[in-house]
Amino acid sequence: MEPWKEDTVLIRFEHLFAKDEDTQYSLPVQIDFQHLFADVNVVSVRETTLAGNQWKEDSKRMVYGLGQNQQGIMSPNVVGNQFLVELKPMEIRTYVGCPAPKEGMINVHLVPHSHDDVGWLKTVDQYYYGSRNNIQKAGVQYILDSVVHELLKDPNRRFIYVESAFFQKWYMEQTAELQQQVQMLVEEGRLEFVGGAWSMNDEAAVHYHSVVDQFTWGLRFLNDTFGECGRPRIGWQIDPFGHSREQASLFAQMGYDGLFFARLDYQDKNNRMQKKTPEMVWYTSDSLEENELFTSVLYNHYSAPPGYCFDVLCNDDPMIDDQQSTDYNIKTKIDTFITWLEKMAESYRTNNLILTMGDDFNYQNAVMNFKNMDKLIKYTNARQSEGSKINAFYSTPSCYVKAVHAANVELPTKSDDFFPYE
């Protein structure tokens, strides 16, 4: 329990027993606020998501498998007496601003991103300001400055951001005019928050109370600053070493639609890619209802395809489209790109592919990234006139999940951890 906004208090109740763990203590429990807080005048009670960033009755969440209604959206259960509370998994919302995939094509969702550790080889401030670059060349303030500038140039461009600790620090330093422009980018779906916690937490050696608290802190900032459009819909755990069922359960309870990660045991990943099972419905709890979570294993770690990292930290060749230049390379670049995508498509069940275009502390000079990605998309799609079935466009993880959900394919299931990790 802690003070919240204005004259309100945030309270969490937890049922410590699993389903069927004990004949008596595993039974549902109702809590009467007026009885529990008899010395306080409780005038209203309103349930939120687990992280306190959304009213539960406003939530609608995509589901896969059991419990799916005709629209594939699960609605929240409503408790009649506002003072009798049952904590249940959250649902989720609708989407805006997504590109439309093309029928009969392999739709390639290019997702520009930067993985920015909130403290690793350097301190948080050293990472933010870009000091001590002899340790690691990384300056988060320049990433956000540069990305926002490039997004404003072209409404087709997209970018996702994860770590609220850095974004809050950067946002509070901006002018009112630039803050308004950032609000516009968020509202139009061109800048999308995923994950959204204070940092991207480990899953193997943390306590779930700390995980919930740091999500609450980050999501509260996003909610207070950007409202509905700033609420993350996707879990983005791309760098933790292995993944726990409990973390996935927390995402389901916080109302997320899906989860993406990169690090799982190499044997498990190879097997999944061979058997077309890198995407699944993860049943995250034996005790909680409505616990399923769409989960996707990224194909190439969380990096760009080999040869297509256009960042200042990379050494890959740019897209050179001047046919008078002796370094002209568009044909070779596009031939190789299409071949790589066709191989990738063999591992996934729908005609949608998510392509991560980024890596650790990428986009410090975002003009390099976006200028070359613009050309990559342009010349890839130009091949459609020659019979190519590749359709590339800027996208986000939530738009990708929406497209996969709409494909209505049968997905495998999972109900345990992604541990150990090797």
Number of C-alpha atoms within 10 A of each C-alpha: 8 9 10 11 8 6 6 12 11 12 11 12 10 8 12 8 14 14 15 12 11 10 8 9 14 15 14 10 12 11 12 13 17 16 11 9 10 10 8 10 9 13 8 10 15 10 20 20 24 24 24 22 24 22 13 25 17 14 20 20 22 25 24 23 13 8 13 14 13 7 9 17 18 21 19 18 13 12 12 8 9 14 18 14 19 17 18 19 22 31 27 26 19 13 12 11 12 17 15 11 19 14 10 10 15 20 24 22 24 25 22 27 24 25 21 24 23 22 13 10 12 18 13 17 15 19 25 24 14 18 16 15 12 7 10 15 14 26 22 27 19 18 20 21 17 16 24 19 16 21 20 15 9 12 12 13 22 25 24 21 21 26 21 27 19 22 21 15 13 17 18 10 11 13 10 11 9 14 15 12 15 21 17 16 20 21 18 16 24 25 23 25 29 24 27 30 28 24 20 24 20 17 20 16 7 10 10 13 8 11 20 18 16 21 25 21 18 23 25 22 21 23 17 12 15 16 16 15 22 22 25 27 27 26 28 22 23 20 19 17 20 21 24 17 19 15 21 27 20 23 28 33 25 28 29 30 27 26 26 19 21 22 21 23 15 11 10 13 18 14 12 16 18 12 13 17 18 22 24 19 21 26 22 26 20 11 13 17 14 23 23 30 28 25 23 20 22 21 22 13 16 23 21 21 17 11 14 22 23 25 24 15 16 12 11 13 14 22 23 16 14 11 10 7 9 8 12 15 16 19 14 10 19 19 12 13 18 16 11 13 17 13 10 16 20 14 19 20 18 20 19 22 23 21 25 23 25 23 20 15 21 26 29 24 18 24 18 16 23 22 14 20 23 16 16 21 18 14 18 22 18 15 16 13 8 8 8 14 19 22 22 23 23 22 28 30 26 25 22 22 22 17 21 18 16 12 13 11 11 12 18 13 18 17 13 14 15 17 15 12 15 11
